[in-house]
Amino acid sequence: MSTIILDGDWSLSSPQRPEISVPITIPGDNYHALMNAEIIDNPYHGINEKDVQWVAECEWVIERTFDVSAQQLACQSLDLLVSRVDTLATFVVNGETVFTTSNMFRIHRIDLKPFLMEGENRIQVYFSRVDTEAKRRAEQLPFPIPSSMGANNQLPHMNLIRKTQCHSGWDWGICLVVSGIYDSIQIQLINTLRLEQVQTDQNWLADGSVEVLITVAHQTVAGVPIEISFGSQSTTIISSAEGKTTARFYEASPKLWWPVGYGDQPLYQLRVSVDEQEINKRVGLRRLELNNESDSIGSAMEFRVNGFPIMAKGANWIPVDAMPSKQTAERYEMLLQSAVDANMNMIRVWGGGQYESDYFYDLCDELGLLVWQDMMFACSLYPSTPEFIADVEPEIRDQIQRLRDHTCIAIWCGDNEVIGALNWYEESRNNRDKYAVNYDRFNRKLHEIIAIEDPSRCFWPSSPCNGGLDFGDAWHEDNRGDMHFWDVWHSGGSFDAYLAIKPRFCSEFGFQSWPSFAEVKTFVPESDWNVTSPTFESHQKNDSGNSIITEMFTRYFRFPQGFEQMLYLSQVQQAIAIKTGCEYWRAQSPVCRGMLYWQLNDNWPVSSWSSIEYSGRWKQLHYHAKRFYSPVYCPFVETEDAITMHLSNNSRENKQVTGRVVRVDWHGEVLGEWSLDLNLLADQNIVAWQLPKAEWKNDQHNSFFHVSIETESEVNQNTWFTSPRFKSLNLQHANIQVEVDGDSILLSTDMPAFFVHLEHDGAGRFSDSSFTLLPNEHKRVRYIGEDQALMLESLQVYDLSNSY
């Protein structure tokens, strides 16, 4: 046996709670184990969060025994392979300390042979409190390093600990300061040669062929045969005494990897084996560059894959669950497939979370999702002391070496909003030069390490950022770099604020909603079905969140009737907000080449900016994203003298587009109709239809515009209202008829119905939802799920006209 697996059953105990000794499954975390053992109640239910904070105030120990045979012990070495150890941990084997770690993001290989014996062995891992260590480190700093406290971190100085920053809370996140080990733990047996690492490089030639260089890092032993196969080719190389050995493969006609929506995602199997050790990877062949050349506006922010410009469309990603034990393969598959199903092609791994699991990046490679990868620094300042850099440098090397062969990785980004944080704290505002130098020193170190480990990709200093060595205001400057635009949420702007900017790439913007009624029922007792109840407010982590949502109701809508309709309308409002920005910016292509809204997912049931609820249920926003991110879309744009409708083609193929634009009154009478039939070129954005305001402005409140289009592969629609103030429009109450036909639901209406949304208590979703339904049309919606009986039993159909 070449590997001893230590996954599975361990025991969990605490010196401060000697009465506790419960099972824990590793990979896994202590909170989940305590919940399974009924020591604590589910932290996600009701107001239980406050009752489980004592767990973080204890030290914890996990331990187990394992057997080692005489044959295994005779090996040259027995290497412990362990990663994602959270966080301040001491490993003890048979009573002897083997090593300690203070960084959750390190990857460890330790030879355990000196500590092992034949027969039964005991391994223990002691986890120390991070809050007390954070306080100790803060006291030793040469000057204060402020951290994001209050709405975000609930514990002070968490920026000094190399641990997932949102574990101690965020303005969407529960405070669960978990500890544990979240990757497989193995002991690898080495007989003749330790296989340490495999890296690939692609050398693209002028004729379109590619040379693939495969570098094998190994123990400094010469003369050992190493078998390598790449796709259909294979070879054997002999190890060198230098510890690195290289093989070359040549592909004359490579099968190119493309982002989803732009082509296929072929992956070449790479296998390297020696001495019963094996490393397997799947590699996509593609050229990738970031075009940020200066232009007449400022400078571009455009990803190019295989020479073709990509419109990046997607969302920001936070950890799947606040309890890492629940970050399962099935959850990753569901969320990333939902991203693809909504026509996304890029995911931003946000810097306050974690470098994701190998499985996450494997799926992104398979699905064609580009990854904007932040380093794990967010919304705080960080030291540039020798001690802190010494902790961070091996982390960055470990992670870049681990991830660089994933085809999906598009960019390495230094941090999230740390340049902006220079303006957030009194210390740094009053001493900006000192703190700017501190930031620059640290950021340059990140750049230096990453440039050595992966010169093939761009390093982007921060998100948002105007470019290298530019500490400008990327929250408000839209002419270069990537932008975070929060004027509509944090600054109280109306939705039309999105129309005042033309970002080159907007990597964060968002608007909150409350969870759906179906979601609320899973964590809020019926007695608390009120948006200001104790339970509901404990699941709203943004101090002003409920007030902003409610105040925005009063700007745009007639106030909803009752709790259930308030939840529904909050999701309508969120969808309108993000759609307003995305479709306007899409109509600005190629000036704007990317939009990643905040955020894709939730890590517990909560009021948030997500488009997918904790359960995996799609919010209305996600259904709208499926439309406004589709390869061919039809955004309306109002100009000074007309209403225009663009056609935008985000693909490498010409598209034949047919359809019609109609102007309709509130009773459903068609006041005007225009047909569409044109050939849309690859990556083209054109004005396909327009109507002068003189022809409708005097009667604007009595009608709306609706477009439906069709290509060979998709059908899409869009609706434009002559006023965004729905409360002023003469909406007629719609009587929606619902019929069930197998796994389909047929809907019809007597009056125009808007944001027609289907919801149920089960796990499945619908092929479409939150759409416009016109009289004399029948809409067929397919149910995608296995619990059809529950869907039919709990199905609710909402629309705007019946929300008040």
Protein Blocks (a to p, Z undefined) as FASTA:
>chain_A
ZZdcfehjdddddfklmmbccddddeddfklmmmmnomaccfkgcjllmmmmmmmmpccd
ddddddddfklmmpmbdcdddehiafbacddeehiafbdcfbfkbccdddfklmgcehjd
ddddddddfklmmmmmmmmpmbdcdddehjlmfbghklmpccdfklnopakbccdddedd
fbdcdddddfkbccfbdcddddddfkopacddddddddddehiacdddehjbccdddddf
kopacdddddfbacddddehiaccddddddddeehiacddddddddddddfbdcfklpac
dddeehiacdddddddddfbfblklmcfklmmmmmmmmmmnopabdcddfklccddfklm
mmmmmnopacddddddehiacdfbfklmmmmmmmmmmmmmmmmmpmklmbdcfbghklmm
mmmpmklmmmmmlmmmmmmmmmmmmmmmmmmmommbccdfbacdfbehiabdfklpckgc
jdddfklmmnopafklmmmpccfbdcbdcddddddfklmmmmpcfklgcfkbfklmmmcc
bfklmmmmmmmmmmmmccdehjklmmmmmmmmmmmmmmmmmmmmmmmpckbgcdcdddfb
dcbdcddfbfbdfkopacfklmmmmmmmgmbdcdddddfkbccddddddbfbdcdddddd
ddddfkopafbdcdddddddehiacdfbdcdfklmmmmmmmcccddddddfkbccddddd
fbfblmlpccdcdddddddehjaccdddfbdcehiacddfblbdcfbehiacdehiacdd
ddddfklmlmmmmoccddfklmZZ
